[in-house]
Amino acid sequence: MPREEEDGRRPPGERPEDRAVYIISVAAELAGVHPQTLRMYERKGLLSPKRTSGNTRRYSERDIERIRTIQQLTQGEGISLTGVRLFMAMRERLEEVERRALELERELERRAAAGSSGAAIVPLRSVLTFGWQEGVRR
């Protein structure tokens, strides 16, 4: 994990929203929850604040937004904490897949623009079938 430099500067590549600066009481106040709620979210695996060398929790803007999302899902939508954990994991996985698809699309465009020769690009869907799709060709 990126850590803040000794002179207070952010490590290269760290985004401002990822900078863990808030202690638990401030983070709880910003998110509108009790500090004990943040400890519970951490125990349940919903939140992973950074730690200082003295093992004090530090929260970032991204953590505060995550807490607000958890609160909206539990209080506003009535979803259990287990459901929230699954929802958040699926959302993170979806974002990861979307990022990867964008990377692959850019690479494909780059290769097409460069006029690279070689094997033809065949859509996976046209050559891959699953057991439940027997006899079904797309």
MIDOSE-1310 file (N, C-alpha, C; in nm, 2 decimals, decimal comma, always signed):
residues 138
mpre	+0,08/-0,12/+0,00/+0,00/+0,00/+0,00/+0,09/+0,12/+0,00; +0,05/+0,23/-0,08/+0,13/+0,35/-0,07/+0,12/+0,41/+0,06; +0,23/+0,47/+0,10/+0,24/+0,53/+0,23/+0,28/+0,68/+0,21; +0,24/+0,76/+0,30/+0,28/+0,90/+0,29/+0,43/+0,92/+0,32
eedg	+0,49/+1,00/+0,24/+0,63/+1,02/+0,26/+0,65/+1,10/+0,39; +0,77/+1,09/+0,45/+0,80/+1,15/+0,58/+0,78/+1,30/+0,57; +0,80/+1,37/+0,46/+0,78/+1,51/+0,45/+0,64/+1,55/+0,42; +0,54/+1,46/+0,42/+0,40/+1,49/+0,40/+0,36/+1,48/+0,25
rrpp	+0,45/+1,46/+0,16/+0,41/+1,44/+0,02/+0,35/+1,31/-0,01; +0,26/+1,30/-0,11/+0,20/+1,18/-0,15/+0,30/+1,10/-0,23; +0,30/+0,96/-0,21/+0,38/+0,88/-0,30/+0,34/+0,90/-0,44; +0,43/+0,88/-0,54/+0,39/+0,89/-0,68/+0,28/+0,79/-0,71
gerp	+0,18/+0,84/-0,79/+0,07/+0,75/-0,83/-0,05/+0,74/-0,73; -0,03/+0,79/-0,61/-0,15/+0,79/-0,52/-0,24/+0,90/-0,55; -0,37/+0,87/-0,57/-0,47/+0,97/-0,59/-0,52/+1,04/-0,47; -0,56/+1,16/-0,47/-0,60/+1,24/-0,35/-0,71/+1,17/-0,28
edra	-0,81/+1,10/-0,35/-0,92/+1,04/-0,28/-0,87/+0,91/-0,20; -0,75/+0,86/-0,23/-0,70/+0,74/-0,16/-0,61/+0,78/-0,05; -0,58/+0,90/-0,03/-0,50/+0,95/+0,08/-0,57/+0,93/+0,22; -0,52/+0,85/+0,30/-0,59/+0,82/+0,43/-0,54/+0,92/+0,53
vyii	-0,63/+1,02/+0,56/-0,60/+1,13/+0,65/-0,69/+1,14/+0,77; -0,81/+1,08/+0,77/-0,91/+1,10/+0,88/-0,89/+0,99/+0,98; -0,89/+1,03/+1,11/-0,90/+0,94/+1,22/-1,04/+0,89/+1,23; -1,06/+0,79/+1,31/-1,19/+0,72/+1,31/-1,31/+0,81/+1,36
svaa	-1,28/+0,90/+1,45/-1,39/+0,99/+1,50/-1,43/+1,09/+1,39; -1,33/+1,14/+1,32/-1,36/+1,23/+1,21/-1,43/+1,16/+1,09; -1,38/+1,04/+1,06/-1,45/+0,97/+0,95/-1,59/+0,93/+0,99; -1,61/+0,89/+1,11/-1,75/+0,86/+1,15/-1,84/+0,98/+1,14
elag	-1,79/+1,10/+1,19/-1,87/+1,22/+1,18/-1,90/+1,26/+1,04; -1,80/+1,25/+0,95/-1,82/+1,28/+0,81/-1,92/+1,19/+0,74; -1,92/+1,07/+0,78/-2,02/+0,97/+0,72/-2,15/+0,96/+0,79; -2,16/+1,03/+0,91/-2,28/+1,03/+0,98/-2,31/+0,90/+1,06
vhpq	-2,21/+0,83/+1,11/-2,22/+0,71/+1,18/-2,14/+0,72/+1,31; -2,16/+0,62/+1,40/-2,09/+0,61/+1,52/-1,95/+0,54/+1,49; -1,84/+0,58/+1,56/-1,72/+0,51/+1,54/-1,72/+0,36/+1,56; -1,81/+0,31/+1,65/-1,82/+0,17/+1,66/-1,88/+0,10/+1,54
tlrm	-1,96/+0,17/+1,46/-2,01/+0,12/+1,34/-1,89/+0,09/+1,24; -1,80/+0,18/+1,24/-1,68/+0,16/+1,15/-1,60/+0,04/+1,19; -1,59/+0,02/+1,32/-1,51/-0,09/+1,37/-1,59/-0,22/+1,33; -1,72/-0,22/+1,34/-1,80/-0,34/+1,30/-1,79/-0,36/+1,15
yerk	-1,79/-0,26/+1,07/-1,78/-0,27/+0,92/-1,64/-0,34/+0,89; -1,54/-0,30/+0,96/-1,41/-0,35/+0,94/-1,41/-0,50/+0,98; -1,47/-0,54/+1,09/-1,47/-0,68/+1,14/-1,55/-0,76/+1,04; -1,65/-0,71/+0,98/-1,73/-0,78/+0,88/-1,67/-0,78/+0,74
glls	-1,56/-0,72/+0,72/-1,49/-0,72/+0,59/-1,54/-0,62/+0,49; -1,62/-0,52/+0,54/-1,68/-0,42/+0,45/-1,59/-0,30/+0,42; -1,49/-0,29/+0,51/-1,41/-0,17/+0,51/-1,27/-0,21/+0,55; -1,17/-0,15/+0,49/-1,03/-0,18/+0,53/-0,95/-0,05/+0,53
pkrt	-0,96/+0,02/+0,64/-0,88/+0,15/+0,65/-0,73/+0,12/+0,66; -0,66/+0,22/+0,62/-0,51/+0,20/+0,63/-0,48/+0,22/+0,78; -0,36/+0,18/+0,81/-0,31/+0,19/+0,95/-0,18/+0,27/+0,95; -0,16/+0,34/+1,06/-0,03/+0,41/+1,08/+0,07/+0,32/+1,14
sgnt	+0,19/+0,36/+1,16/+0,29/+0,27/+1,22/+0,25/+0,24/+1,36; +0,17/+0,33/+1,42/+0,12/+0,30/+1,56/-0,01/+0,22/+1,56; -0,05/+0,17/+1,45/-0,17/+0,08/+1,43/-0,30/+0,16/+1,44; -0,30/+0,29/+1,43/-0,42/+0,37/+1,43/-0,49/+0,37/+1,29
rrys	-0,62/+0,36/+1,29/-0,69/+0,35/+1,17/-0,69/+0,49/+1,10; -0,67/+0,50/+0,97/-0,68/+0,62/+0,89/-0,77/+0,60/+0,77; -0,87/+0,69/+0,75/-0,97/+0,67/+0,65/-0,95/+0,78/+0,54; -0,97/+0,74/+0,42/-0,96/+0,82/+0,30/-1,10/+0,87/+0,26
erdi	-1,10/+0,96/+0,16/-1,23/+1,01/+0,10/-1,30/+0,89/+0,04; -1,22/+0,80/-0,02/-1,28/+0,68/-0,09/-1,35/+0,60/+0,02; -1,29/+0,58/+0,14/-1,35/+0,51/+0,25/-1,48/+0,57/+0,30; -1,48/+0,71/+0,31/-1,59/+0,78/+0,35/-1,71/+0,76/+0,25
erir	-1,68/+0,76/+0,12/-1,78/+0,73/+0,02/-1,83/+0,59/+0,04; -1,74/+0,50/+0,06/-1,78/+0,36/+0,08/-1,88/+0,34/+0,20; -1,84/+0,41/+0,31/-1,93/+0,41/+0,43/-2,07/+0,46/+0,40; -2,07/+0,57/+0,33/-2,20/+0,63/+0,29/-2,28/+0,53/+0,20
tiqq	-2,21/+0,46/+0,11/-2,28/+0,36/+0,03/-2,34/+0,25/+0,11; -2,26/+0,20/+0,20/-2,30/+0,09/+0,29/-2,42/+0,14/+0,37; -2,42/+0,26/+0,42/-2,53/+0,31/+0,50/-2,66/+0,32/+0,41; -2,64/+0,37/+0,29/-2,76/+0,38/+0,19/-2,81/+0,24/+0,17
ltqg	-2,73/+0,14/+0,14/-2,78/+0,01/+0,11/-2,85/-0,06/+0,23; -2,79/-0,04/+0,35/-2,85/-0,10/+0,47/-2,97/-0,02/+0,52; -2,96/+0,11/+0,53/-3,07/+0,19/+0,59/-3,17/+0,22/+0,49; -3,13/+0,26/+0,37/-3,22/+0,30/+0,26/-3,29/+0,19/+0,19
egis	-3,21/+0,08/+0,16/-3,26/-0,03/+0,08/-3,29/-0,15/+0,16; -3,25/-0,16/+0,29/-3,29/-0,27/+0,37/-3,20/-0,40/+0,34; -3,09/-0,38/+0,29/-3,00/-0,49/+0,26/-2,92/-0,53/+0,38; -2,90/-0,66/+0,40/-2,82/-0,70/+0,52/-2,67/-0,67/+0,49
ltgv	-2,59/-0,68/+0,60/-2,45/-0,65/+0,58/-2,38/-0,76/+0,49; -2,43/-0,88/+0,50/-2,38/-0,99/+0,42/-2,41/-0,96/+0,27; -2,54/-0,91/+0,25/-2,58/-0,87/+0,11/-2,49/-0,76/+0,06; -2,46/-0,66/+0,15/-2,38/-0,55/+0,11/-2,24/-0,59/+0,07
rlfm	-2,19/-0,68/+0,15/-2,05/-0,73/+0,12/-2,05/-0,80/-0,02; -2,15/-0,88/-0,05/-2,16/-0,94/-0,18/-2,18/-0,84/-0,29; -2,27/-0,74/-0,27/-2,29/-0,63/-0,36/-2,16/-0,56/-0,39; -2,09/-0,52/-0,29/-1,97/-0,44/-0,31/-1,86/-0,53/-0,38
amre	-1,85/-0,65/-0,35/-1,75/-0,74/-0,42/-1,79/-0,75/-0,57; -1,92/-0,77/-0,60/-1,96/-0,78/-0,74/-1,94/-0,65/-0,81; -1,96/-0,54/-0,74/-1,94/-0,41/-0,81/-1,79/-0,39/-0,84; -1,71/-0,42/-0,74/-1,56/-0,41/-0,76/-1,52/-0,50/-0,88
rlee	-1,57/-0,62/-0,88/-1,53/-0,71/-0,99/-1,58/-0,66/-1,13; -1,70/-0,61/-1,13/-1,75/-0,55/-1,25/-1,66/-0,43/-1,30; -1,62/-0,35/-1,21/-1,54/-0,23/-1,24/-1,40/-0,28/-1,30; -1,35/-0,39/-1,24/-1,23/-0,45/-1,28/-1,24/-0,51/-1,43
verr	-1,35/-0,58/-1,45/-1,38/-0,63/-1,58/-1,39/-0,52/-1,69; -1,46/-0,42/-1,65/-1,48/-0,30/-1,74/-1,35/-0,24/-1,77; -1,26/-0,22/-1,67/-1,13/-0,16/-1,70/-1,05/-0,25/-1,80; -1,06/-0,38/-1,77/-0,98/-0,48/-1,86/-1,04/-0,48/-2,00
alel	-1,17/-0,47/-2,01/-1,23/-0,47/-2,15/-1,19/-0,34/-2,22; -1,18/-0,23/-2,15/-1,13/-0,11/-2,21/-0,99/-0,12/-2,26; -0,90/-0,18/-2,17/-0,76/-0,20/-2,21/-0,75/-0,28/-2,34; -0,83/-0,39/-2,34/-0,83/-0,48/-2,45/-0,88/-0,41/-2,58
erel	-0,98/-0,33/-2,56/-1,04/-0,26/-2,68/-0,94/-0,16/-2,73; -0,87/-0,09/-2,65/-0,76/+0,00/-2,69/-0,65/-0,07/-2,76; -0,61/-0,19/-2,71/-0,50/-0,27/-2,77/-0,55/-0,32/-2,91; -0,67/-0,36/-2,92/-0,73/-0,40/-3,05/-0,73/-0,29/-3,15
erra	-0,77/-0,17/-3,10/-0,77/-0,05/-3,19/-0,63/-0,01/-3,23; -0,53/-0,02/-3,14/-0,40/+0,01/-3,17/-0,34/-0,09/-3,28; -0,37/-0,22/-3,26/-0,32/-0,31/-3,36/-0,39/-0,30/-3,49; -0,52/-0,27/-3,49/-0,59/-0,25/-3,62/-0,53/-0,12/-3,69
aags	-0,50/-0,02/-3,61/-0,45/+0,11/-3,67/-0,31/+0,08/-3,72; -0,23/+0,00/-3,66/-0,10/-0,03/-3,70/-0,10/-0,13/-3,82; -0,21/-0,18/-3,85/-0,22/-0,27/-3,96/-0,14/-0,40/-3,94; -0,14/-0,45/-3,82/-0,06/-0,56/-3,79/-0,12/-0,69/-3,86
sgaa	-0,03/-0,76/-3,92/-0,07/-0,88/-3,98/-0,06/-1,00/-3,89; -0,11/-1,11/-3,93/-0,11/-1,23/-3,84/-0,24/-1,29/-3,84; -0,27/-1,37/-3,73/-0,39/-1,44/-3,72/-0,51/-1,34/-3,72; -0,62/-1,38/-3,78/-0,74/-1,30/-3,78/-0,80/-1,30/-3,64
ivpl	-0,86/-1,19/-3,61/-0,93/-1,18/-3,48/-1,07/-1,24/-3,49; -1,10/-1,34/-3,42/-1,22/-1,41/-3,42/-1,30/-1,38/-3,29; -1,42/-1,33/-3,30/-1,49/-1,31/-3,17/-1,51/-1,44/-3,10; -1,48/-1,44/-2,97/-1,48/-1,56/-2,89/-1,62/-1,63/-2,89
rsvl	-1,72/-1,55/-2,89/-1,86/-1,60/-2,89/-1,89/-1,69/-3,01; -1,82/-1,67/-3,12/-1,85/-1,75/-3,24/-1,78/-1,89/-3,23; -1,68/-1,91/-3,15/-1,62/-2,04/-3,14/-1,64/-2,11/-3,01; -1,70/-2,05/-2,91/-1,71/-2,11/-2,78/-1,86/-2,14/-2,75
tfgw	-1,89/-2,26/-2,72/-2,02/-2,30/-2,68/-2,01/-2,37/-2,55; -2,12/-2,37/-2,48/-2,13/-2,43/-2,35/-2,22/-2,55/-2,35; -2,21/-2,64/-2,26/-2,30/-2,76/-2,26/-2,45/-2,73/-2,27; -2,49/-2,63/-2,21/-2,63/-2,60/-2,21/-2,67/-2,53/-2,34
qegv	-2,57/-2,50/-2,43/-2,60/-2,44/-2,55/-2,59/-2,53/-2,67; -2,58/-2,66/-2,64/-2,57/-2,76/-2,75/-2,66/-2,74/-2,86; -2,61/-2,73/-2,98/-2,70/-2,71/-3,10/-2,73/-2,57/-3,12; -2,69/-2,48/-3,03/-2,72/-2,34/-3,05/-2,59/-2,27/-3,10
rr	-2,59/-2,22/-3,22/-2,48/-2,14/-3,27/-2,52/-2,00/-3,29; -2,43/-1,91/-3,25/-2,46/-1,77/-3,26/-2,36/-1,71/-3,36
